[in-house]
Amino acid sequence: MAQNPSQPPQALEAEMAVLGSMLIEREAAEKALDALHESDFYLDAHRRTFRAVHGLVGAGQAVDLVTVSEEMRKTGDLDVVGGGQYLADLIGKVTTAAHVEYYARLVKEKALLRDLINAATGVVTSAYAQEKETSQILDEAQGSIMKVSERQTLHGVVSAKEIVHEVVDLIEKAVHNKNEVTGVPSGLRAFDRMTTGFQKSDLILIAARPSMGKTAFAQNIIANVVLEKGLPVLFFSLEMNRHAIMQRFIAAEAKINLKDMRTGYFRRDRWQDLTNAAARFSDSPLFINDNPGMTVFSVRAIARQLTSRLKQENKRIGMIVIDYLQLLRGGGGRQENRQQEVSEISRGLKHLARELNVPVIALSQLSRASEDKTRLDNKPKLSDLRESGSLEQDADLVTLIHREGYYKPNDPTLENKAQLIIAKQRQGPTGIVEVLFLRDITRFVDEAAGVDEPADLQESQTQFS
């Protein structure tokens, strides 16, 4: 029979069956506690009963009609719900606790529908009020709907006891595995040792002056993640189109001079390397968006859509990369200046990282301050981040790229040398990682690895025909 549309969705019989199962078997109580939250119950009496059972299980005490009655008597809830007869009626609703998971699923589904109604009502109210920009209303709508879809794991406040147990488990795993890299690796061993990889929910900034190689560094990271780790990556390229981006990926992977590959001037025997690199990327979980003029809201919307699509395939996104932050727009339309807009973008990207629980890497331009003649050297500093101090505040990891050879082109000893300056790391040390930058193939490598250039980067090129 269809439910009365004037009443919120509810499954009162299933709620009573869940509670009855919890009262007759402790294992059923534990299963229900794993699947449900107090707020999932429609009736206040049912919420109070669930709360009492939760407290007894948490204290390691027995759960039955007597213990639950006594617990609710202490809190004053027993009389509110109807006394001992009410609890006896709950037990009478079920003959076995074997179906508790099925009953719990019905209760959860109705709770999700109520949450969806509340979220949709909020969206309708905002749309009618017209007090916000349309893009902002759309972003808030997507966020609220996504929270409802993930309601099974979002229970709000968590006790310190639960968190401590989870953290101790993580520490035990770390002791057992002895793994230096706990996050998503960049592919550069020295850099990964200092950062332990890119961590979930972190906002990472890679910043540099133009021509320092920040896009190349980001692409190296992406290639390592999608080719070596097989994790899906969403790459927003606001500066270059998709074909230019893919050419750079293939050139770096095949170790072919990018300019020679674009013009067709490379050795005939390198064609196999090129096609092999192309095939690897063709099979990789790399997703590229090259739409210009993106807003932080549209970035978040696309990321959410891809996340939902991957979830249907039992996959999850491994990383999001934006090249580069200063080309994004805030989307609100009411900022008084560019600094406020960049602050909004920074907060939006940090929120995205936490919402999807993935590392978000944003490339950023540095100001000309590092090239000021009054400085003792040209090394960039954290304060050189352009347009907003909120970038420095919101980021969990900030890496600055410096190549001294760019400023001293006549010094051959500096030609391939580069420094990755970890200027901020919320959960680790700061410092400098020495690497090599092979500009012709747009690739960063560990300094200890040496310069392993293909022969066609050292000899004269022969036109491919």
C-alpha positions in Angstrom: 0.0 0.0 0.0 1.3 3.4 -0.9 2.3 5.7 2.0 0.3 8.8 2.7 2.2 11.5 0.7 1.4 14.1 3.5 3.6 12.1 5.9 7.4 11.8 5.7 8.7 8.3 4.5 8.9 5.9 7.5 9.0 2.2 8.3 7.7 2.0 11.8 7.1 -1.8 11.7 10.8 -2.3 10.5 12.0 0.1 13.3 10.2 -2.0 15.9 11.5 -5.2 14.4 15.1 -3.9 14.5 14.8 -2.9 18.2 13.1 -6.2 19.0 15.9 -8.1 17.4 18.5 -6.1 19.3 16.7 -7.0 22.6 16.8 -10.7 22.0 20.3 -11.2 20.6 23.5 -9.3 21.2 25.0 -10.1 17.8 21.9 -8.6 16.2 22.4 -5.5 18.3 26.0 -5.1 17.1 24.9 -5.6 13.5 22.2 -2.9 13.9 24.6 -0.5 15.5 27.0 -0.9 12.6 24.2 -0.2 10.1 22.1 2.5 11.8 22.4 5.8 13.6 20.0 7.1 16.3 18.8 9.7 13.9 17.7 7.1 11.3 14.6 6.2 13.5 11.4 8.2 12.8 9.8 7.9 16.2 11.3 9.5 19.3 10.6 6.5 21.4 12.5 4.3 19.0 15.5 6.7 19.0 15.6 6.7 22.8 15.5 2.8 22.9 18.3 2.6 20.3 20.4 5.1 22.3 20.0 2.9 25.4 21.1 -0.3 23.6 24.0 1.6 22.1 25.2 2.7 25.5 25.0 -0.8 27.0 26.9 -2.4 24.0 29.6 0.4 24.3 30.0 -0.3 28.0 30.4 -4.1 27.3 27.2 -5.0 29.2 24.5 -7.5 28.4 21.6 -6.4 26.3 18.1 -7.8 27.1 14.7 -6.7 28.4 15.9 -6.3 32.0 19.2 -4.4 31.3 17.6 -2.0 28.7 14.7 -1.3 31.1 17.1 -0.4 33.9 19.2 1.7 31.6 16.2 3.7 30.3 14.8 4.0 33.9 18.1 5.7 34.9 17.8 8.2 32.1 14.1 8.8 32.6 13.3 7.5 29.2 11.4 4.4 30.3 8.2 6.3 31.3 8.4 8.5 28.2 8.3 5.5 25.8 5.5 3.7 27.6 7.2 1.6 30.3 8.2 -2.0 30.4 5.2 -3.1 28.3 6.5 -1.0 25.4 9.8 -3.0 25.4 7.9 -6.3 25.7 5.8 -5.3 22.7 9.1 -4.7 20.7 10.3 -8.2 21.5 6.9 -9.6 20.5 7.3 -8.1 17.0 9.9 -10.7 16.0 10.3 -14.4 16.5 14.0 -14.4 15.4 16.8 -11.9 15.1 18.1 -13.5 11.9 16.6 -10.8 9.7 17.9 -7.8 11.6 20.0 -6.6 8.6 17.0 -6.6 6.3 15.0 -4.6 8.8 17.8 -2.2 9.3 18.1 -1.6 5.5 14.4 -0.7 5.4 14.9 1.8 8.2 18.0 3.3 6.6 16.2 3.7 3.2 13.3 5.6 4.7 15.8 7.8 6.7 17.6 8.6 3.5 14.4 9.6 1.8 13.6 12.0 4.6 17.1 13.5 4.4 16.6 13.8 0.6 13.3 15.6 1.1 15.0 18.0 3.6 17.9 18.7 1.2 15.5 19.2 -1.8 13.4 21.6 0.3 16.4 23.6 1.1 17.3 23.8 -2.6 13.8 24.9 -3.5 13.8 27.6 -0.8 17.1 29.0 -2.1 15.9 29.0 -5.7 12.7 30.9 -4.8 14.6 33.3 -2.6 17.0 34.2 -5.4 19.4 35.7 -2.8 22.5 33.8 -4.2 24.1 33.3 -7.5 22.6 30.5 -9.6 26.0 28.7 -9.7 26.3 28.9 -5.9 22.8 27.4 -5.5 23.7 24.6 -7.9 26.9 23.9 -6.1 25.2 23.8 -2.7 22.5 21.5 -4.2 25.0 19.1 -5.5 26.9 19.0 -2.2 23.8 18.4 -0.1 22.5 15.7 -2.4 26.0 14.0 -2.4 26.0 14.1 1.4 22.6 12.3 1.4 24.0 9.6 -1.0 26.9 9.0 1.4 24.7 9.1 4.5 25.6 5.5 5.5 29.0 6.6 6.5 28.4 10.2 7.6 27.3 10.1 11.3 28.5 13.5 12.3 30.2 13.6 15.8 32.5 10.7 16.6 33.7 9.9 20.1 37.4 10.1 20.9 37.3 6.4 21.9 36.4 5.4 18.3 39.0 7.7 16.8 41.8 6.4 19.1 41.0 2.8 18.2 41.2 3.7 14.5 44.4 5.6 14.8 46.1 2.8 16.9 45.1 0.4 14.1 46.8 2.6 11.6 49.9 2.9 13.7 50.0 -0.9 14.1 49.7 -1.3 10.3 52.5 1.2 9.8 54.8 -0.7 12.2 54.0 -4.0 10.5 54.4 -2.7 6.9 57.3 -0.2 7.5 56.3 1.8 4.4 57.9 5.2 3.9 55.1 6.3 1.5 51.6 6.1 3.0 49.8 8.3 0.5 49.8 8.6 -3.3 53.4 8.6 -4.6 54.8 11.2 -6.9 57.3 8.8 -8.5 60.4 10.8 -7.1 61.8 8.7 -4.3 63.6 11.5 -2.4 60.5 13.7 -2.6 58.2 10.9 -1.5 60.4 10.1 1.5 60.1 13.6 2.8 56.3 13.9 2.2 55.3 10.2 2.6 53.2 10.8 -0.6 50.1 12.9 -1.2 47.6 12.2 1.5 43.8 11.9 1.2 41.8 15.1 1.8 44.9 17.3 1.5 45.2 20.4 -0.7 48.6 20.5 -2.3 50.1 23.5 -4.1 52.9 23.3 -6.6 54.0 26.8 -7.3 56.7 28.4 -9.5 57.6 31.2 -11.8 56.8 30.7 -15.5 59.0 28.1 -17.4 60.2 26.4 -14.2 58.4 23.2 -15.0 55.4 23.1 -12.7 53.1 21.6 -15.4 55.8 19.0 -16.3 56.1 18.1 -12.6 52.4 17.7 -12.3 52.3 15.6 -15.4 55.1 13.4 -14.1 53.0 12.8 -10.9 49.9 12.0 -12.9 51.7 9.6 -15.2 53.1 7.7 -12.2 49.7 7.5 -10.5 47.7 6.3 -13.6 50.4 4.1 -15.2 52.3 2.6 -12.2 49.5 2.6 -9.5 46.5 2.3 -11.8 44.5 4.9 -9.8 42.1 7.2 -11.7 43.1 10.8 -12.0 41.0 13.8 -13.1 43.2 16.5 -14.7 41.8 20.0 -15.4 44.0 21.7 -18.0 43.0 25.3 -18.1 46.1 26.5 -20.0 46.6 23.8 -22.8 44.3 21.9 -24.9 43.9 18.1 -24.6 46.1 17.3 -27.6 49.0 19.4 -26.4 48.7 17.8 -23.0 48.7 14.2 -24.4 51.7 15.0 -26.6 53.6 16.0 -23.5 52.5 12.9 -21.6 53.6 10.6 -24.4 56.9 12.4 -25.0 57.8 12.2 -21.3 56.9 8.5 -21.1 58.7 7.5 -24.3 61.6 9.8 -23.5 61.4 11.5 -26.9 62.3 15.2 -27.5 58.9 16.9 -27.4 59.7 19.4 -30.2 61.0 16.6 -32.4 57.9 14.5 -31.8 55.6 17.4 -32.7 57.5 18.2 -35.9 58.1 14.6 -36.9 61.9 14.8 -36.5 62.9 11.9 -34.4 64.7 8.6 -35.1 62.9 5.8 -36.9 63.8 3.3 -34.2 62.0 5.4 -31.5 58.5 4.8 -33.1 58.0 1.7 -31.1 58.7 3.5 -27.9 56.2 6.2 -28.9 53.4 3.8 -29.7 54.1 1.8 -26.5 53.8 5.0 -24.5 50.6 6.0 -26.3 49.1 2.5 -25.7 49.8 2.7 -22.0 48.0 6.0 -21.7 45.2 4.7 -23.9 44.6 2.0 -21.3 45.1 4.2 -18.3 42.4 5.7 -16.0 43.3 9.3 -16.9 40.5 11.8 -17.4 41.2 15.2 -18.9 39.1 18.3 -19.0 40.5 21.2 -21.0 37.5 23.6 -20.9 38.8 27.2 -20.4 37.1 29.7 -18.0 36.2 27.1 -15.4 34.8 28.1 -12.0 35.6 26.4 -8.8 31.9 25.3 -8.7 32.1 23.6 -12.2 35.4 21.9 -11.1 33.6 20.5 -8.0 30.5 19.5 -10.1 32.6 17.5 -12.6 34.7 15.9 -9.9 31.5 14.7 -8.1 30.0 13.4 -11.3 33.2 11.4 -12.1 33.3 10.1 -8.6 29.8 8.8 -8.9 30.5 7.2 -12.2 33.6 5.4 -10.9 31.7 4.3 -7.8 29.3 2.4 -10.1 32.4 0.5 -11.4 33.6 -0.2 -7.9 36.5 2.3 -8.4 37.4 5.5 -6.7 39.2 8.6 -7.9 42.8 8.7 -6.7 43.7 12.3 -7.3 42.5 15.6 -8.8 44.9 18.1 -10.5 44.2 21.7 -11.6 46.6 23.5 -14.0 46.5 26.2 -12.9 44.7 27.9 -10.0 45.0 31.5 -11.2 43.0 30.6 -14.3 40.0 29.5 -12.2 37.2 31.9 -11.4 35.3 32.0 -8.1 31.9 31.8 -9.6 30.1 33.8 -6.9 30.2 37.0 -8.9 30.2 39.3 -5.9 33.9 39.5 -4.8 35.2 42.9 -4.3 38.7 42.1 -5.5 40.8 39.3 -7.0 42.3 38.4 -3.5 38.8 37.6 -2.2 38.1 35.5 -5.3 41.3 33.5 -5.0 40.4 32.9 -1.3 37.0 31.5 -2.4 38.8 29.3 -4.9 41.3 28.1 -2.3 38.5 27.3 0.2 36.5 25.6 -2.5 39.3 23.3 -3.5 40.1 22.4 0.1 36.5 21.6 0.7 36.5 19.4 -2.4 39.6 17.5 -1.1 37.9 16.8 2.2 34.4 16.0 0.6 35.8 13.4 -1.8 38.6 12.3 0.5 41.3 12.6 -2.2 44.5 14.7 -2.7 43.8 17.8 -4.7 46.8 19.3 -6.4 46.6 22.9 -7.7 49.4 24.5 -9.6 50.0 28.2 -8.9 52.0 31.1 -10.2 54.5 32.9 -8.0 54.8 36.7 -7.9 57.9 38.4 -9.4 59.2 39.0 -5.9 61.6 36.1 -6.2 63.3 38.0 -9.1 63.7 41.2 -7.2 67.3 42.4 -7.5 67.3 43.3 -3.8 67.2 39.6 -2.9 70.4 37.7 -2.2 69.2 34.8 -4.5 66.3 33.9 -6.7 64.9 31.1 -4.6 61.1 31.5 -4.1 59.5 31.8 -0.7 56.1 30.9 0.7 55.2 34.6 0.8 55.6 34.8 -3.0 52.3 33.0 -3.6 50.3 35.3 -5.8 47.1 37.2 -4.9 46.0 35.7 -1.6 47.4 34.7 1.7 44.6 32.1 2.0 46.6 29.9 -0.4 49.3 29.5 2.2 46.7 29.0 5.0 44.5 26.5 3.3 47.2 24.3 1.7 48.4 21.2 3.6 51.6 21.0 1.4 53.3 23.7 -0.6 56.1 22.8 -3.0 58.0 25.5 -4.8 60.1 24.7 -7.9 63.4 26.5 -8.5 66.0 26.1 -11.3 69.1 28.2 -10.8 70.2 27.4 -14.3 67.3 29.4 -15.7 68.9 32.6 -14.2 72.4 31.5 -15.1 72.1 30.0 -18.6 75.9 30.2 -19.2 76.7 27.8 -16.4 76.7 24.2 -17.8 76.9 22.7 -14.3 73.3 24.0 -13.6 71.7 23.0 -16.8 69.6 20.1 -15.6 69.6 20.8 -11.8 66.3 21.7 -10.1 65.1 22.0 -6.5 61.7 21.1 -5.0 61.4 23.4 -2.0 58.9 22.0 0.5 58.0 25.3 2.0 55.0 24.1 4.1 54.0 20.6 5.2 51.3 20.4 7.8 52.2 16.8 8.8 55.9 16.7 8.1 59.2 18.5 7.7 60.1 21.3 5.3 63.3 21.3 3.2 64.8 21.0 -0.2 64.9 18.0 -2.5 67.5 18.0 -5.2 66.2 16.6 -8.6 67.1 16.8 -12.3 64.8 18.3 -14.9 65.2 17.0 -18.4 63.6 19.9 -20.3 63.6 18.3 -23.8 61.3 15.5 -22.6 59.6 17.5 -19.9 60.5 15.0 -17.2 61.8 15.3 -13.6 63.9 12.5 -12.2 65.7 11.7 -9.0 69.2 13.2 -8.8 70.7 9.9 -7.8 69.2 8.2 -10.9 71.5 10.2 -13.2 70.7 11.5 -16.6 69.5 8.6 -18.7 68.8 10.3 -21.9 67.9 8.4 -25.1 70.5 8.5 -27.8 68.3 10.7 -30.0 68.5 13.5 -27.4 72.3 13.5 -27.7 72.9 12.9 -31.3 71.7 14.7 -34.4 68.1 13.9 -35.2 67.0 12.1 -38.4 63.6 13.0 -39.9 61.0 10.3 -39.5 59.4 9.3 -42.7 
